[in-house]
Amino acid sequence: MVIKNVHLFYFSPTYTTKKTVKAIAEGLGADFVEHDLTFSFESEEEFYLQKDEIAIVGVPVYGGRTPVITRNMLNKIHGDNSLAVAVAVYGNRDYDDALLELKDILSENGFSVIAGGAFIGEHSYTRKVGTRRPDDEDIAKAVAFGKDIRAKVDSDTYTKNIDVKGNFPYKADMPVRVFSPMANKNCIYCRKCHIVCPVGAIDKKDPEIVDVEKCIHCYACVKICTFNGREIPGNPLKDIVAFLETKCSERKEPEIFI
Ligand SMILES: Cc1cc2nc3c(=O)[nH]c(=O)nc-3n(C[C@H](O)[C@H](O)[C@H](O)COP(=O)(O)O)c2cc1C
């Protein structure tokens, strides 16, 4: 089959999903149109893909699921029996039902999901888990995955709906959190945190002011800060971080379904 256009869609507050889907697109070996959905939670824009177009759609894994904030965005991507590749990027713990959920959303919205992949990114909560991933090895695997997708599409005889790992009913969403990262004494008021916040939860002028109702706990503000100027007061995630650092430090590898 001749693919007319490749579209990349991703939500990626700390950039690991973005790097991964771009490497897959590179492997596919065609020009692509990039749709960064990270700041699109209020956007009304709908996307309609034709039969001869392919969407590569990537989301990070939050609590073993697709992030709640992405589901509305994903439902704005419509296919007309178009092809899609589902990509979940997780922080070396587990992706549980996220890839299956993403695949199901794409299928329900008119796509034939011809490939899926679970890749690893540095964990948003701690630099000690999945450190600096996706690394060169991950990127090479993502590029190779893109090449396999290209070969599959070119072969013309292929399964149009692949199976991926995961269970339905999906596991329950994470509980809604009532705390958020705040500025600490290291903050120099550079306001980069405000710029990277996907939901505008951090005040433009005063990084000490945070709308905790808006915050999605993506850690983009913590990760971008080179001064260690943001943290959650009282460190309520310390047990989770300790679990991740002790039980999830063994390197996991990307899993491909094609
Ligand atoms: C709220 C939240 C929940 C997360 N839940 C999981 C999880 O269930 N399993 C896992 O391995 N990583 C989990 N992570 C880590 C992210 O999936 C991982 O760091 C991913 O690479 C972030 O993608 P991004 O860089 O595109 O934002 C979670 C991160 C956040 C912020």
The ligand as an ORCA input file, in Angstrom:
! r2SCAN-3c Opt
* xyz 0 1
  C       1.331     10.513     37.060
  C       2.331      9.530     36.530
  C       2.068      8.171     36.586
  C       2.996      7.247     36.064
  N       2.704      5.898     36.084
  C       3.598      5.015     35.574
  C       3.309      3.613     35.564
  O       2.226      3.160     35.923
  N       4.265      2.759     35.123
  C       5.498      3.214     34.714
  O       6.350      2.382     34.406
  N       5.766      4.544     34.644
  C       4.842      5.453     35.054
  N       5.105      6.794     34.993
  C       6.344      7.258     34.325
  C       6.094      7.712     32.894
  O       5.279      6.804     32.205
  C       7.429      7.828     32.153
  O       8.324      8.607     32.888
  C       7.280      8.379     30.753
  O       8.531      8.202     30.126
  C       6.902      9.864     30.737
  O       6.619     10.252     29.402
  P       6.902     11.749     28.845
  O       8.387     11.968     28.977
  O       6.506     11.686     27.432
  O       6.138     12.713     29.681
  C       4.205      7.720     35.496
  C       4.461      9.104     35.446
  C       3.535      9.999     35.951
  C       3.824     11.474     35.852
*
